[in-house]
């Protein structure tokens, strides 16, 4: 039986969007093309997904004509250009020679040629209000000019079964002949989850525990900012609460510290100043970050911690993607497109119906 839908995965990262869609569509979805420019993200992606051929790199150099036909475009284009945590330069943003803010237009270029039924995008909440809303209006307007009906919603990861306070904007654009009058984003299930649910089952290595010297530095830094009326500084999260958003680029691990008293051997694994603190204060591990994003424990994390924190911070929350993808699948099944109608006509002709 042929697969119903074919997808391409642009700005694929480590495959979080693909995973959510494949969980929702199951055997009805096949990924036919993958693009991701970061070679380390490519490694993690290839560790976890079957990849036909090689993963394509710089999207700006990809000829849209070389991409196989597809029905669904998955595109988590870079968020840093619009993030509150960054400089918010938007379409003017440049990073290592790459205009990150304009990469959306490569999505538009590819989709204008192939005319898929659905274009799905994810980005930071700040995209909505960036440049007084002009940036989002340009993005939505571009898709509308291409013949798509655009729906969007800001959703919070903590409402979908993971203990992370992470608001992101999700955009689903349906080609006009496949578009519903209205599209219903998933209703938050509001399952109660907290940090203790994602902690490692066994005691973690000493390297995740802060040194006394570093902890004192963090405390002084926080006191200086508090004296100025700022809210900057490290945060120790109660285990019955949720984490703050893990950050694009993997920075800010000290905003999600926990107290874990299971460590018994305080011998440092690396050279540190001072000693390992006896208060049990530690960072979350990469596996715990993966759980905050809803990745299953079967997901392979083979690179260095530094690389993994960066990749997971840049990724998406899989259960949110899965919930939206389920709604998209139901919409496609109940809203026949012109492609579907043409195919049925051909089937009737072959069977002598016309």
ZAKE-45720 format. One record per residue (C-alpha): residue number from 0; x, y, z. Coordinates in steps of 0.001 Angstrom, whole numbers, always signed. Layout:
r nr=NUM | px=X | py=Y | pz=Z $
...
//
This chain:
r nr=0 | px=+0 | py=+0 | pz=+0 $
r nr=1 | px=+1434 | py=+3393 | pz=-1019 $
r nr=2 | px=+2163 | py=+6007 | pz=+1595 $
r nr=3 | px=-568 | py=+8647 | pz=+1663 $
r nr=4 | px=+1641 | py=+11647 | pz=+2314 $
r nr=5 | px=+5224 | py=+12637 | pz=+1582 $
r nr=6 | px=+7058 | py=+15213 | pz=+3674 $
r nr=7 | px=+10236 | py=+17243 | pz=+3519 $
r nr=8 | px=+12078 | py=+18314 | pz=+6662 $
r nr=9 | px=+13742 | py=+21733 | pz=+6299 $
r nr=10 | px=+15938 | py=+23235 | pz=+9040 $
r nr=11 | px=+15559 | py=+19726 | pz=+10414 $
r nr=12 | px=+17753 | py=+20160 | pz=+13486 $
r nr=13 | px=+17676 | py=+16845 | pz=+15318 $
r nr=14 | px=+14297 | py=+15816 | pz=+13917 $
r nr=15 | px=+11830 | py=+16920 | pz=+16574 $
r nr=16 | px=+9200 | py=+18121 | pz=+14099 $
r nr=17 | px=+9596 | py=+15001 | pz=+11983 $
r nr=18 | px=+9217 | py=+12810 | pz=+15060 $
r nr=19 | px=+5992 | py=+14527 | pz=+16109 $
r nr=20 | px=+4493 | py=+14193 | pz=+12635 $
r nr=21 | px=+5541 | py=+10569 | pz=+12264 $
r nr=22 | px=+4031 | py=+9744 | pz=+15648 $
r nr=23 | px=+728 | py=+11283 | pz=+14510 $
r nr=24 | px=+648 | py=+10055 | pz=+10903 $
r nr=25 | px=+2326 | py=+6681 | pz=+11566 $
r nr=26 | px=+2661 | py=+4727 | pz=+8302 $
r nr=27 | px=+771 | py=+7360 | pz=+6333 $
r nr=28 | px=+3812 | py=+9660 | pz=+6168 $
r nr=29 | px=+7179 | py=+9214 | pz=+4482 $
r nr=30 | px=+9996 | py=+11760 | pz=+4632 $
r nr=31 | px=+11558 | py=+12142 | pz=+1183 $
r nr=32 | px=+14029 | py=+15003 | pz=+1714 $
r nr=33 | px=+15985 | py=+16446 | pz=+4667 $
r nr=34 | px=+17958 | py=+19689 | pz=+4927 $
r nr=35 | px=+20077 | py=+20811 | pz=+7895 $
r nr=36 | px=+23221 | py=+22909 | pz=+7637 $
r nr=37 | px=+24814 | py=+22124 | pz=+11032 $
r nr=38 | px=+27050 | py=+19061 | pz=+10684 $
r nr=39 | px=+26696 | py=+18074 | pz=+14355 $
r nr=40 | px=+22900 | py=+18205 | pz=+14181 $
r nr=41 | px=+23173 | py=+16075 | pz=+11041 $
r nr=42 | px=+25015 | py=+13437 | pz=+13071 $
r nr=43 | px=+22354 | py=+13259 | pz=+15764 $
r nr=44 | px=+19607 | py=+13232 | pz=+13122 $
r nr=45 | px=+21264 | py=+10387 | pz=+11220 $
r nr=46 | px=+21694 | py=+8441 | pz=+14484 $
r nr=47 | px=+17931 | py=+8461 | pz=+14983 $
r nr=48 | px=+16228 | py=+8494 | pz=+11583 $
r nr=49 | px=+16622 | py=+6551 | pz=+8362 $
r nr=50 | px=+18033 | py=+8976 | pz=+5819 $
r nr=51 | px=+17798 | py=+8253 | pz=+2100 $
r nr=52 | px=+21086 | py=+9446 | pz=+674 $
r nr=53 | px=+22806 | py=+12350 | pz=+2407 $
r nr=54 | px=+21300 | py=+15198 | pz=+4412 $
r nr=55 | px=+21306 | py=+18358 | pz=+2314 $
r nr=56 | px=+23132 | py=+21359 | pz=+3743 $
r nr=57 | px=+22706 | py=+25078 | pz=+3122 $
r nr=58 | px=+19111 | py=+25576 | pz=+2006 $
r nr=59 | px=+19987 | py=+28737 | pz=+77 $
r nr=60 | px=+22010 | py=+26595 | pz=-2349 $
r nr=61 | px=+19368 | py=+23921 | pz=-2875 $
r nr=62 | px=+17655 | py=+23956 | pz=-6258 $
r nr=63 | px=+13939 | py=+23520 | pz=-5599 $
r nr=64 | px=+13672 | py=+21478 | pz=-8796 $
r nr=65 | px=+15994 | py=+18840 | pz=-7324 $
r nr=66 | px=+13660 | py=+18150 | pz=-4385 $
r nr=67 | px=+11233 | py=+15212 | pz=-4788 $
r nr=68 | px=+7513 | py=+15946 | pz=-4887 $
r nr=69 | px=+5943 | py=+16279 | pz=-1448 $
r nr=70 | px=+2618 | py=+16955 | pz=+257 $
r nr=71 | px=+3751 | py=+18448 | pz=+3567 $
r nr=72 | px=+6598 | py=+20862 | pz=+4254 $
r nr=73 | px=+8020 | py=+20870 | pz=+7785 $
r nr=74 | px=+10047 | py=+23998 | pz=+8426 $
r nr=75 | px=+11297 | py=+25068 | pz=+11829 $
r nr=76 | px=+13249 | py=+27981 | pz=+10378 $
r nr=77 | px=+15827 | py=+29601 | pz=+12724 $
r nr=78 | px=+14347 | py=+31290 | pz=+15762 $
r nr=79 | px=+17321 | py=+33348 | pz=+16945 $
r nr=80 | px=+16544 | py=+36262 | pz=+14641 $
r nr=81 | px=+13204 | py=+36802 | pz=+16406 $
r nr=82 | px=+13947 | py=+35541 | pz=+19922 $
r nr=83 | px=+13542 | py=+37688 | pz=+23009 $
r nr=84 | px=+16799 | py=+36106 | pz=+24214 $
r nr=85 | px=+18661 | py=+37360 | pz=+21149 $
r nr=86 | px=+19161 | py=+40700 | pz=+19427 $
r nr=87 | px=+15826 | py=+40384 | pz=+17570 $
r nr=88 | px=+17207 | py=+41687 | pz=+14271 $
r nr=89 | px=+14590 | py=+39744 | pz=+12311 $
r nr=90 | px=+15047 | py=+39832 | pz=+8552 $
r nr=91 | px=+18265 | py=+41843 | pz=+9059 $
r nr=92 | px=+19870 | py=+39138 | pz=+11168 $
r nr=93 | px=+23190 | py=+37746 | pz=+9966 $
r nr=94 | px=+25106 | py=+34852 | pz=+11535 $
r nr=95 | px=+28386 | py=+33528 | pz=+10120 $
r nr=96 | px=+27471 | py=+34923 | pz=+6735 $
r nr=97 | px=+23978 | py=+33400 | pz=+6774 $
r nr=98 | px=+20986 | py=+35742 | pz=+6789 $
r nr=99 | px=+18948 | py=+33739 | pz=+9280 $
r nr=100 | px=+16026 | py=+36124 | pz=+9246 $
r nr=101 | px=+15454 | py=+35693 | pz=+5518 $
r nr=102 | px=+15617 | py=+31897 | pz=+5417 $
r nr=103 | px=+11827 | py=+31756 | pz=+5527 $
r nr=104 | px=+11848 | py=+32957 | pz=+1932 $
r nr=105 | px=+13721 | py=+29814 | pz=+912 $
r nr=106 | px=+10816 | py=+27843 | pz=+2375 $
r nr=107 | px=+8499 | py=+29994 | pz=+260 $
r nr=108 | px=+10675 | py=+29512 | pz=-2834 $
r nr=109 | px=+10614 | py=+25725 | pz=-2515 $
r nr=110 | px=+6896 | py=+25543 | pz=-1710 $
r nr=111 | px=+5918 | py=+27967 | pz=-4478 $
r nr=112 | px=+7454 | py=+25516 | pz=-6933 $
r nr=113 | px=+6072 | py=+22276 | pz=-5458 $
r nr=114 | px=+2704 | py=+23507 | pz=-4132 $
r nr=115 | px=+2374 | py=+21102 | pz=-1180 $
r nr=116 | px=-948 | py=+20718 | pz=+593 $
r nr=117 | px=+424 | py=+21882 | pz=+3944 $
r nr=118 | px=+3277 | py=+24088 | pz=+5125 $
r nr=119 | px=+3986 | py=+23763 | pz=+8839 $
r nr=120 | px=+6285 | py=+26159 | pz=+10700 $
r nr=121 | px=+7376 | py=+26636 | pz=+14310 $
r nr=122 | px=+9134 | py=+29621 | pz=+15832 $
r nr=123 | px=+9532 | py=+31646 | pz=+19008 $
r nr=124 | px=+6576 | py=+33532 | pz=+20423 $
r nr=125 | px=+8439 | py=+36794 | pz=+19736 $
r nr=126 | px=+7875 | py=+36331 | pz=+16019 $
r nr=127 | px=+4267 | py=+37520 | pz=+16439 $
r nr=128 | px=+5167 | py=+40921 | pz=+17826 $
r nr=129 | px=+8537 | py=+41427 | pz=+16164 $
r nr=130 | px=+8859 | py=+44834 | pz=+14507 $
r nr=131 | px=+5336 | py=+45737 | pz=+15686 $
r nr=132 | px=+3893 | py=+42713 | pz=+13962 $
r nr=133 | px=+5297 | py=+43575 | pz=+10521 $
r nr=134 | px=+7537 | py=+40495 | pz=+10349 $
r nr=135 | px=+4695 | py=+38056 | pz=+10935 $
r nr=136 | px=+2439 | py=+39919 | pz=+8516 $
r nr=137 | px=+5123 | py=+39565 | pz=+5834 $
r nr=138 | px=+5391 | py=+35812 | pz=+6489 $
r nr=139 | px=+1631 | py=+35225 | pz=+6551 $
r nr=140 | px=+1103 | py=+37555 | pz=+3590 $
r nr=141 | px=+3716 | py=+35713 | pz=+1541 $
r nr=142 | px=+1963 | py=+32393 | pz=+2126 $
r nr=143 | px=-1424 | py=+33900 | pz=+1313 $
r nr=144 | px=-102 | py=+35340 | pz=-1947 $
r nr=145 | px=+1138 | py=+31839 | pz=-2793 $
r nr=146 | px=-2432 | py=+30565 | pz=-2429 $
r nr=147 | px=-2482 | py=+29276 | pz=+1134 $
r nr=148 | px=-4873 | py=+29825 | pz=+4015 $
r nr=149 | px=-2846 | py=+30513 | pz=+7157 $
r nr=150 | px=-3705 | py=+29558 | pz=+10733 $
r nr=151 | px=-1503 | py=+30168 | pz=+13741 $
r nr=152 | px=-1564 | py=+29755 | pz=+17507 $
r nr=153 | px=+806 | py=+30223 | pz=+20448 $
r nr=154 | px=+915 | py=+27086 | pz=+22599 $
r nr=155 | px=+2791 | py=+26272 | pz=+25799 $
r nr=156 | px=+4685 | py=+23005 | pz=+26178 $
r nr=157 | px=+3678 | py=+22666 | pz=+29833 $
r nr=158 | px=+84 | py=+22169 | pz=+28694 $
r nr=159 | px=+1008 | py=+19046 | pz=+26742 $
r nr=160 | px=+2453 | py=+16709 | pz=+29324 $
r nr=161 | px=+6011 | py=+17982 | pz=+29709 $
r nr=162 | px=+7244 | py=+20128 | pz=+32627 $
r nr=163 | px=+8634 | py=+23037 | pz=+30610 $
r nr=164 | px=+7205 | py=+26556 | pz=+30412 $
r nr=165 | px=+7900 | py=+27061 | pz=+26708 $
r nr=166 | px=+5648 | py=+29236 | pz=+24547 $
r nr=167 | px=+6073 | py=+28920 | pz=+20796 $
r nr=168 | px=+4074 | py=+29987 | pz=+17760 $
r nr=169 | px=+2885 | py=+27252 | pz=+15403 $
r nr=170 | px=+1732 | py=+28004 | pz=+11880 $
r nr=171 | px=-259 | py=+25678 | pz=+9627 $
r nr=172 | px=-846 | py=+26866 | pz=+6071 $
r nr=173 | px=-3190 | py=+24847 | pz=+3854 $
r nr=174 | px=-3265 | py=+25158 | pz=+84 $
r nr=175 | px=-6574 | py=+26791 | pz=-830 $
r nr=176 | px=-8065 | py=+23709 | pz=-2492 $
r nr=177 | px=-7180 | py=+21637 | pz=+605 $
r nr=178 | px=-7964 | py=+24285 | pz=+3194 $
r nr=179 | px=-10677 | py=+24010 | pz=+5826 $
r nr=180 | px=-12876 | py=+26982 | pz=+6640 $
r nr=181 | px=-11395 | py=+26831 | pz=+10136 $
r nr=182 | px=-8524 | py=+24866 | pz=+11605 $
r nr=183 | px=-8653 | py=+23776 | pz=+15231 $
r nr=184 | px=-5340 | py=+23704 | pz=+17021 $
r nr=185 | px=-5208 | py=+21066 | pz=+19752 $
r nr=186 | px=-6744 | py=+21880 | pz=+23097 $
r nr=187 | px=-4172 | py=+21710 | pz=+25913 $
r nr=188 | px=-4545 | py=+18445 | pz=+27805 $
r nr=189 | px=-3062 | py=+20064 | pz=+30927 $
r nr=190 | px=-1613 | py=+16807 | pz=+32183 $
r nr=191 | px=+194 | py=+17421 | pz=+35430 $
r nr=192 | px=+3923 | py=+16899 | pz=+34991 $
r nr=193 | px=+6750 | py=+18265 | pz=+37102 $
r nr=194 | px=+10528 | py=+18185 | pz=+37146 $
r nr=195 | px=+10757 | py=+15115 | pz=+39358 $
r nr=196 | px=+9048 | py=+13181 | pz=+36527 $
r nr=197 | px=+11974 | py=+13762 | pz=+34139 $
r nr=198 | px=+14948 | py=+13286 | pz=+36483 $
r nr=199 | px=+17456 | py=+10545 | pz=+35771 $
r nr=200 | px=+16521 | py=+7332 | pz=+37557 $
r nr=201 | px=+20074 | py=+6815 | pz=+38842 $
r nr=202 | px=+22412 | py=+9314 | pz=+40526 $
r nr=203 | px=+24120 | py=+11486 | pz=+37906 $
r nr=204 | px=+27908 | py=+11974 | pz=+37652 $
r nr=205 | px=+29629 | py=+14654 | pz=+39746 $
r nr=206 | px=+30341 | py=+16791 | pz=+36652 $
r nr=207 | px=+26748 | py=+18039 | pz=+36681 $
r nr=208 | px=+27060 | py=+19416 | pz=+40220 $
r nr=209 | px=+28238 | py=+23002 | pz=+40611 $
r nr=210 | px=+31509 | py=+23762 | pz=+42313 $
r nr=211 | px=+31495 | py=+25868 | pz=+45471 $
r nr=212 | px=+33496 | py=+28572 | pz=+43708 $
r nr=213 | px=+31161 | py=+28758 | pz=+40711 $
r nr=214 | px=+28081 | py=+28676 | pz=+42925 $
r nr=215 | px=+29415 | py=+31617 | pz=+44917 $
r nr=216 | px=+30062 | py=+33512 | pz=+41661 $
r nr=217 | px=+26464 | py=+32916 | pz=+40595 $
r nr=218 | px=+25171 | py=+34137 | pz=+43947 $
r nr=219 | px=+27179 | py=+37357 | pz=+43793 $
r nr=220 | px=+26036 | py=+37942 | pz=+40208 $
r nr=221 | px=+22407 | py=+37488 | pz=+41191 $
r nr=222 | px=+22744 | py=+39816 | pz=+44200 $
r nr=223 | px=+24205 | py=+42565 | pz=+41993 $
r nr=224 | px=+21271 | py=+42341 | pz=+39612 $
r nr=225 | px=+18694 | py=+42164 | pz=+42402 $
r nr=226 | px=+20158 | py=+45352 | pz=+43854 $
r nr=227 | px=+19463 | py=+47008 | pz=+40488 $
r nr=228 | px=+15934 | py=+45638 | pz=+40393 $
r nr=229 | px=+16696 | py=+43084 | pz=+37668 $
r nr=230 | px=+15533 | py=+39477 | pz=+37619 $
r nr=231 | px=+18697 | py=+37998 | pz=+36149 $
r nr=232 | px=+20593 | py=+35164 | pz=+37756 $
r nr=233 | px=+20518 | py=+31474 | pz=+38479 $
r nr=234 | px=+17280 | py=+29723 | pz=+39440 $
r nr=235 | px=+16857 | py=+26595 | pz=+41528 $
r nr=236 | px=+13586 | py=+24981 | pz=+40475 $
r nr=237 | px=+11507 | py=+23025 | pz=+43013 $
r nr=238 | px=+11050 | py=+19443 | pz=+41875 $
r nr=239 | px=+7263 | py=+19791 | pz=+42046 $
r nr=240 | px=+7358 | py=+22740 | pz=+39593 $
r nr=241 | px=+8137 | py=+23071 | pz=+35886 $
r nr=242 | px=+11330 | py=+24172 | pz=+34167 $
r nr=243 | px=+11775 | py=+27473 | pz=+32446 $
r nr=244 | px=+12230 | py=+27302 | pz=+28690 $
r nr=245 | px=+15463 | py=+25621 | pz=+27706 $
r nr=246 | px=+17147 | py=+28148 | pz=+25486 $
r nr=247 | px=+18034 | py=+28209 | pz=+21802 $
r nr=248 | px=+21746 | py=+27540 | pz=+21534 $
r nr=249 | px=+21786 | py=+25591 | pz=+24805 $
r nr=250 | px=+22681 | py=+28617 | pz=+26937 $
r nr=251 | px=+21249 | py=+29438 | pz=+30333 $
r nr=252 | px=+21535 | py=+26036 | pz=+31985 $
r nr=253 | px=+21832 | py=+27822 | pz=+35323 $
r nr=254 | px=+18211 | py=+28993 | pz=+34951 $
r nr=255 | px=+17077 | py=+25413 | pz=+35542 $
r nr=256 | px=+19101 | py=+24109 | pz=+38461 $
r nr=257 | px=+17713 | py=+21457 | pz=+40782 $
r nr=258 | px=+18625 | py=+20062 | pz=+44182 $
r nr=259 | px=+19494 | py=+16388 | pz=+43994 $
r nr=260 | px=+20911 | py=+14858 | pz=+47159 $
r nr=261 | px=+21753 | py=+11441 | pz=+45734 $
r nr=262 | px=+25448 | py=+12112 | pz=+45014 $
r nr=263 | px=+27746 | py=+10119 | pz=+47316 $
r nr=264 | px=+31159 | py=+10412 | pz=+45652 $
r nr=265 | px=+32211 | py=+14069 | pz=+45565 $
r nr=266 | px=+35444 | py=+13453 | pz=+43670 $
r nr=267 | px=+35525 | py=+15875 | pz=+40682 $
r nr=268 | px=+35665 | py=+14319 | pz=+37210 $
r nr=269 | px=+37322 | py=+17426 | pz=+35747 $
r nr=270 | px=+39505 | py=+20225 | pz=+37060 $
r nr=271 | px=+37356 | py=+22665 | pz=+39022 $
r nr=272 | px=+37940 | py=+25594 | pz=+41344 $
r nr=273 | px=+36873 | py=+24792 | pz=+44880 $
r nr=274 | px=+34934 | py=+21629 | pz=+45641 $
r nr=275 | px=+31667 | py=+20076 | pz=+44546 $
r nr=276 | px=+28943 | py=+21765 | pz=+46564 $
r nr=277 | px=+27361 | py=+19737 | pz=+49367 $
r nr=278 | px=+23923 | py=+21332 | pz=+48879 $
r nr=279 | px=+23102 | py=+19000 | pz=+46005 $
r nr=280 | px=+22752 | py=+21806 | pz=+43452 $
r nr=281 | px=+23243 | py=+20586 | pz=+39901 $
r nr=282 | px=+22395 | py=+21207 | pz=+36270 $
r nr=283 | px=+19964 | py=+19025 | pz=+34389 $
r nr=284 | px=+21621 | py=+16444 | pz=+32145 $
r nr=285 | px=+21188 | py=+16274 | pz=+28354 $
r nr=286 | px=+18879 | py=+13280 | pz=+28805 $
r nr=287 | px=+16734 | py=+15331 | pz=+31184 $
r nr=288 | px=+16673 | py=+18164 | pz=+28621 $
r nr=289 | px=+15565 | py=+15617 | pz=+26009 $
r nr=290 | px=+12736 | py=+14544 | pz=+28304 $
r nr=291 | px=+11745 | py=+18207 | pz=+28770 $
r nr=292 | px=+11317 | py=+18297 | pz=+24981 $
r nr=293 | px=+9342 | py=+15053 | pz=+24954 $
r nr=294 | px=+11953 | py=+12888 | pz=+23215 $
r nr=295 | px=+11712 | py=+9211 | pz=+24173 $
r nr=296 | px=+14581 | py=+7611 | pz=+26062 $
r nr=297 | px=+15238 | py=+5488 | pz=+22968 $
r nr=298 | px=+16414 | py=+8658 | pz=+21222 $
r nr=299 | px=+20205 | py=+8406 | pz=+20881 $
r nr=300 | px=+22369 | py=+11187 | pz=+22356 $
r nr=301 | px=+25931 | py=+10380 | pz=+21313 $
r nr=302 | px=+27687 | py=+13735 | pz=+21071 $
r nr=303 | px=+29330 | py=+15839 | pz=+23770 $
r nr=304 | px=+27156 | py=+17498 | pz=+26403 $
r nr=305 | px=+27918 | py=+20932 | pz=+24943 $
r nr=306 | px=+26657 | py=+19885 | pz=+21510 $
r nr=307 | px=+23592 | py=+18150 | pz=+22926 $
r nr=308 | px=+22516 | py=+21097 | pz=+25087 $
r nr=309 | px=+22716 | py=+23301 | pz=+22006 $
r nr=310 | px=+20768 | py=+20878 | pz=+19840 $
r nr=311 | px=+18042 | py=+20231 | pz=+22395 $
r nr=312 | px=+17659 | py=+23926 | pz=+23188 $
r nr=313 | px=+17199 | py=+24591 | pz=+19465 $
r nr=314 | px=+14708 | py=+21753 | pz=+19040 $
r nr=315 | px=+10950 | py=+21545 | pz=+19540 $
r nr=316 | px=+8656 | py=+19906 | pz=+22080 $
r nr=317 | px=+7618 | py=+16673 | pz=+20391 $
r nr=318 | px=+4223 | py=+16155 | pz=+22148 $
r nr=319 | px=+3060 | py=+19607 | pz=+21019 $
r nr=320 | px=+4074 | py=+18846 | pz=+17435 $
r nr=321 | px=+2347 | py=+15445 | pz=+17623 $
r nr=322 | px=-900 | py=+17030 | pz=+18843 $
r nr=323 | px=-901 | py=+19631 | pz=+16040 $
r nr=324 | px=+71 | py=+17024 | pz=+13442 $
r nr=325 | px=-2880 | py=+14903 | pz=+14530 $
r nr=326 | px=-5195 | py=+17822 | pz=+13858 $
r nr=327 | px=-3577 | py=+18410 | pz=+10461 $
r nr=328 | px=-4012 | py=+14735 | pz=+9553 $
r nr=329 | px=-7708 | py=+14818 | pz=+10481 $
r nr=330 | px=-8160 | py=+17998 | pz=+8451 $
r nr=331 | px=-6514 | py=+16483 | pz=+5367 $
r nr=332 | px=-8708 | py=+13403 | pz=+5655 $
r nr=333 | px=-11918 | py=+15426 | pz=+5876 $
r nr=334 | px=-11093 | py=+18149 | pz=+3334 $
r nr=335 | px=-10481 | py=+16585 | pz=-103 $
r nr=336 | px=-8072 | py=+18587 | pz=-2221 $
r nr=337 | px=-7975 | py=+19106 | pz=-5951 $
r nr=338 | px=-5237 | py=+16458 | pz=-6100 $
r nr=339 | px=-7520 | py=+13967 | pz=-4366 $
r nr=340 | px=-10417 | py=+14741 | pz=-6688 $
r nr=341 | px=-8218 | py=+14358 | pz=-9781 $
r nr=342 | px=-6909 | py=+11038 | pz=-8508 $
r nr=343 | px=-10441 | py=+9724 | pz=-7899 $
r nr=344 | px=-11442 | py=+10740 | pz=-11412 $
r nr=345 | px=-8467 | py=+8844 | pz=-12823 $
r nr=346 | px=-9385 | py=+5802 | pz=-10726 $
r nr=347 | px=-12985 | py=+5933 | pz=-12024 $
r nr=348 | px=-11749 | py=+6219 | pz=-15624 $
r nr=349 | px=-9483 | py=+3218 | pz=-15187 $
r nr=350 | px=-12418 | py=+1280 | pz=-13723 $
r nr=351 | px=-14774 | py=+2325 | pz=-16514 $
r nr=352 | px=-16796 | py=+4691 | pz=-14328 $
r nr=353 | px=-16624 | py=+7568 | pz=-16798 $
//
